[in-house]
Amino acid sequence: MTKLIAILLLFTTNVYADRITEMFPMEECQYRARLAAGASWLRIQKKADSCETLKIFWHGDETEYELSYVKEWMCKGFELNLDPIKTGDLIYINCMKLVK
């Protein structure tokens, strides 16, 4: 009986885990690069004037960590002021250096 309760608790705690902490390191680096490149593209297209005015469409089930993570990496990409490909490459390469 106690094993059953432990298994149920294990499954219910994973339901509330955020998607970022469940990513493998390479996936997380790709995600950071995509967020930064997207924000860089929005800057070039003049869809936002500052990092604070970036429009982010949320699903509604994000954790606080996910919200702050996405905002952080989009702001970094926005502030680099490079073209989107260079921004994504730079973020990805720097992230992968930390993984190794």
C-alpha positions in Angstrom: 0.0 0.0 0.0 2.8 2.5 0.8 4.5 1.7 -2.5 1.2 2.6 -4.3 1.0 5.9 -2.4 4.6 6.7 -3.2 4.1 6.0 -6.9 1.0 8.2 -7.0 2.8 11.0 -5.3 5.7 10.7 -7.8 3.3 11.0 -10.7 1.4 14.0 -9.2 4.5 15.9 -8.5 5.7 15.6 -12.1 2.5 17.0 -13.4 3.4 20.4 -11.8 7.0 20.4 -12.9 7.8 23.0 -15.5 8.8 22.1 -19.0 12.2 23.9 -18.8 13.6 21.9 -15.9 12.6 18.7 -17.8 14.6 19.6 -20.9 17.9 18.0 -21.7 20.8 20.5 -21.8 21.0 20.6 -25.6 17.2 21.1 -25.8 17.5 24.0 -23.3 20.3 25.6 -25.4 18.1 25.3 -28.5 15.2 26.8 -26.7 17.3 29.8 -25.4 18.5 30.4 -28.9 15.0 30.3 -30.4 13.7 32.8 -27.8 16.6 35.2 -28.3 16.4 34.9 -32.1 12.6 35.5 -32.0 13.1 38.7 -29.9 15.8 39.9 -32.2 13.5 39.4 -35.2 10.8 41.4 -33.4 13.3 44.2 -32.9 14.3 44.3 -36.5 10.6 44.2 -37.6 10.0 47.1 -35.2 7.2 45.1 -33.5 8.6 46.2 -30.1 10.4 49.3 -28.9 11.9 47.7 -25.8 12.2 44.5 -24.0 9.2 45.3 -21.8 7.0 45.8 -24.9 7.6 42.4 -26.4 4.3 40.6 -26.7 4.5 37.1 -25.4 1.5 34.8 -25.8 1.2 32.4 -22.8 -0.7 29.1 -22.6 -1.9 29.9 -19.1 -0.3 27.0 -17.3 3.3 28.3 -17.0 5.1 28.3 -13.8 6.7 31.4 -12.4 10.1 30.0 -13.4 9.0 29.5 -17.0 7.6 33.0 -17.2 10.8 34.6 -15.9 13.0 32.3 -18.0 11.2 33.2 -21.3 11.3 36.9 -20.5 15.0 36.7 -19.5 16.1 35.1 -22.8 13.9 37.1 -25.0 15.3 40.3 -23.4 18.8 39.1 -23.9 18.1 38.5 -27.6 16.4 41.8 -28.0 19.2 43.7 -26.3 22.0 42.1 -28.4 20.8 44.1 -31.4 22.1 41.5 -33.9 20.3 39.8 -36.8 18.3 36.9 -35.6 20.6 34.2 -37.0 23.7 35.7 -35.3 21.7 36.2 -32.1 20.5 32.6 -32.0 24.0 31.2 -32.9 25.7 33.3 -30.2 23.2 32.3 -27.5 23.4 28.6 -28.5 27.2 28.5 -28.6 27.6 30.2 -25.2 25.1 27.9 -23.7 26.7 24.8 -25.1 30.1 25.9 -23.7 28.5 25.7 -20.2 27.1 22.2 -20.9 30.4 20.5 -21.7 
